[in-house]
Amino acid sequence: MSFAAIVIMISEGAFGPAGAPRGYPPTMFLHMPKDRRRVALVERNMKMLRSSGVEVRELRSLEVPLTPTLLSERIPGLDQGLSERIWKIFSEEGFFDERGYMRKDGRVTPWKDAVVKRGFWEEVSRWAEHIQEELNLAYGKHEMTSIQADEMFNWIEEHLT
């Protein structure tokens, strides 16, 4: 199977000792700079691909500030009022800094406890997994993202013949 171009997301890719096979497609790496171990591996593989004549582009998935409406903008069905109430709790608990950036990884932020303590876990619980993923994304340490979908699709479209 041949590809016009590929996007390797939140991964360094899997290359054997021989490196890239002949005819390897143009490759975009989308990764998180906060994942320092992976950054080194991505940089190594970008260098290896370039030295093999492969066109390479890097796209960094950076942290995203929390806003009162971020959750309602990103999670279909979660209304703006609930998003604003959750954000207010996060603000009161100090989960983000003055610019809106998460202080800690969403996986260790005790946001569920804070919502329970305020008495509206029942209303929030159905959205918990989605909220967790958005907090991971906001912190800049996650498994996938759609925020840069336009850049990824444009990369592939640029290489279609």
N, C-alpha and C positions, 0 to 999 in steps of 0.2 A: 504494500500500500504506500502511496506517496502523498505527501502533504505539501500544499503551497507554502504554508508557514504554520508554526505552532506557538502556543503560549504555555509555559511551564509555570504553574501558579503555586506559590508558597512552598516551593521545593527547589532543590538544586539540580534535579534531574538524575537519571540513572545511566551512567556511562561506564563501560568496562575499562580494563587497562589499556585497550587499544584506542580509547577515545571515541570520537564521533565516527559513525560509519560513513562511507563515501556517499555523497548526495544528501547529507543531512539538511533538513529544511531550515530556512531562516527562523530564528528562535528568539522569542521574547521571554525574559524572566520577570515575573511579578513576584516580589518578595517583600518581607517586612524588615526594615533596618534594625528594629529592636531585637530581632533574633540574630544575635552576633555570630553564633556558630554557623548558622545557615548562610549568613552574608559571606563568610569566608569561602564556603563551598560553592556558592553561586558565582563569586568572583573567579574562583579557580576554573569552573566550568565555562564561564563566558570567555576567559582567556584561551582555554583549550579549543573551544569552538572557533573563535576568531583565527587562531593559528592554523586551523583546518580550512579556512576560507569561508566559514559560515557567517552570514550576516546576523548580528546579535543586537538586541536592544534590551535595556534594563528599565523596568518600571517599579518604582518603590511604593509600597502600600503604607502610608503614614498614618499616624494617629489622627482621630477626628474629634473635635471638641463636642462635648455634650451641650445640647441646647434644650430649652423647654419642650420643643416639638420634634426632636430627633427621633424618638421612638415612634411617634405617630406618623412621621414622614417615611420611616423605613419598615414599619410592620403593618401590613394591610389589616385593617379591622380594629387596630388599637386607636381609640379616639384621642383627639388633641387634649381634652380635659384630663384624661388619665395620664397621658404623657407628661403634662405639666405638673400634676400632683406627684408623680414618681420623681421627676427632676427636682422638685422642691425638697423632697426627702433626701435625695442625693446631695443637694446643696447644704441642707441642715446638718447632714452627717459628715460633710467635708470630703466626699468621695472624689471631687474634682477640684482643681486649682482655680485661681481667679480668671484664667483664660478659658476654662471649661474642659481642660484635659484631665483625664483620669489620673489619680495619684498612684493607683496600683492596678495590677492586672485584674480584669473583671472576674476572673476565676477565683480570686482570693478576697475580693471586695464583699463584705457581708451585707449586700444589698437586700437579700431576701429577709434576713433578720430585721432590717430596718423597716421594711414594708409590713412585716408581721407586727412589729412593735407599734406601728401607727394604726393598726387595725383594719387594713384593707387588703390582706393577702388573698382572700377569696376572689376579689375582683381582679387581682393581678396574676394569680396562679396560672390561669389558662395561657398567659403570654410569657411565662417564666423562661422557657427554653429560647424563645425569640429574643427576649430582653437580654438574656445571657450572651447570646451570639453578638448582639449589637454592642454590648459592653466590651466584648473581646475585640471587636472591630474598632471601637472608639479608642481603646488602649493601643491598638496597633500590633496586636498579637493574636492571630486567628488562623483558621484553616482555609478560608476562602473569602472572596469579596466580589461584589458586582459594581462597586463604586467606579472602577476604571474600565467598565465593560466597553465603553465607546473606544477607548484607546486600544483595547485588545482586539475588538472587531475591526477597527481601522487597520491595525497591523496585518491582520489576515487578509483583508480586502486589498491592501496595497500589493500583495503578492499573488493575487489571483490572476491567471492569464486568460 
